[in-house]
Amino acid sequence: APAPSIAAPDPGVTETEPEAREFLKAVHYISDSWPISFWEDFENSKVAGDLQQISADGFDTVILVIPWRGFDIGFNTDTPTAGKLDDRLVFLLEEIESAGLDFALRVSFPHSFDDEAGIGIWPLCRSVFTEPETRQEWVKYLGRISKIVDPYRSALKLVFFSWEDFFCPYSVMPKLQRDDRLELAKLTGFQDWLTSTQTLDLVEFLYSEQFDSMLSVPVPHRNSPAFWLFIRFNDKFEYEQLVLPGRESFPELSMEVRVDKEGVMLSEGYSWVDLDLMTDDVVMRGSYWGPYQGAQNIGEVLDAAEALFNLENMLKRVSNDGMNRRHVLEQFNFIDNTPEFAGHHAYIDPSQLDQFLEGSAPLLQEYSSGYGLWAYRDYADSALYNGSFELQKRGWESEGEVNVIRNADGDFAIKMQAGSRISQSFLPPDRFVALGSSTQLHFCARIEPVSDPVNLALQFDDEVAGTLQMSQEGRHCTELDINYALSGHITFSVTSDSEIEVDDLQLYAFVQRLHVYDETGKPGPLLESIKKLNTEWITD
């Protein structure tokens, strides 16, 4: 029998693109930290210099990544409350204004090391899709951020949450046991959506089973052709239950739309399905690109022409062939060394990156409203919460005489006396990005010895993993065996044998690289090309 016809998803807002269009040149600002612990780590004394450098490199906009967990805490109580980070947001907005830069916000970033958040990524995502009260709390969070931003709104260019921030309908829900998926189908409204938009014949055809009614239909398994239905439902849910209610508190809110296609398993293999790119919406959206998009992804090397062809195809899709260019390609990831994808994702021939970047300029201008860099400065995946002590000793345990001080720059640090110890406990897979692919851990700290030489004993649980010996102030690093971080829940501690001032602690396994600046702030091989992209190749 022929397959039943499939109901099309509802269209979004239909208006034409406004005539006036700015072109943004942006960076995600993380100072010398990384996105997950930036808000605890950044030091006030460094911000003005960072922003001056960003401006000097030809950028006009900084993107701040604002987590929900962390900015709100106490999700395990009846009512979440504001955390301790709002004042730090105000400080950054003041500094951005003083630097003469514009800004954009990514809200709802799901990652945080703050134990006071009281909930994990999956439970919170599940609650967003199943509990209206949680979505109301999210709208309140957006409203609070919007109110903080109000005095600086004339410089606000883009507000978005990413499809990645609420990814559990793709990464978790379709892989659960059937009983759990049946419960989720009811709680998310998926069964109601099926009832109002599809026929039972179609549903049974795609599931390859019979149902008494839509009330007995579960969320489809990830490998079922029926997963197509859940993709369409999720498109509608995100727009109607997140974007539109969110705009009531934050009128500029939109999404970083999912440019990747989602695979649906059919008998002959995967069929790749487009997601809703919101090309009918008039609010500025976010988007992203990497060399894997449109490639075979068998580890192949792309020349500049091949990569530009794929970039143009993606930009045409997101802009509806240039009809709606109101999106900023805010993650222009022309290099991506994420370990999960290394070895099979396509990548651009390093010798042709300059040529690629020059060729990208006219495409970006024709089909978008700007671009941004995710890793303007390479960053290490440090597992330590509040490693710069800007929240004083929050997240740390201490033994002996350990005091919070102000250093010469006016930022917080700690002073340790001989025999004192600081420690932090965590589950390594929750903190590191690349434990499975790294061969070494790296520990770095900024040290000011009061007497010399000084020895720092670095310990995992009860075992000393290494010693860092110093006689001069500055940033010092050492390598540690990765196996110490592979044994489950651990306590990492630092013990000093002499009086010492300590700041900017990092314990990491991986460095995300884009080669504009390295993780220490030194210029990378692509800095000059990025400057040319901003000042020569992108024309007014």
Secondary structure, DSSP 8 states (H G I E B T S, - for coil): ------------------S----EEEEE--TTS-TTTHHHH--HHHHHHHHHHHHHTT--EEEEEEESBTTEE-TTSSS-EE-S-HHHHHHHHHHHHHTT-EEEEEEEE-----GGG-S-HHHHHHHHHH-HHHHHHHHHHHHHHHHHHGGGGGGEEEEEEEGGGG-HHHHTGGGS-HHHHHHHHHHTTHHHHHHHH--HHHHHHHHTS--SSGGG-----TTSTTHHHHHHHHHHHIIIIIIHHHHHH-TTEEEE---S-EEEEETTEEEEE-----TT--S-EEEEE-TTTTS--SS-EE-HHHHHHHHHHHHHHHTTTTT---EEEEEE-S----TTTTTTS-EE-GGGHHHHHHHHHHHHHHH-SEEEES-SB-EE----TTTT-TTTTTT-EEESSEEEEE-TTS-EEEEE-TT-EEEEEE-HHHH-S-TTT-SEEEEEEEEEESSSSEEEEEEETTEEEEEEEESSSEEEEEEEEGGGGSSSSEEEEEEESS-EEEEEEEEES-EE--SSB-TTS-B-TTHHHHHHIIIIIS--
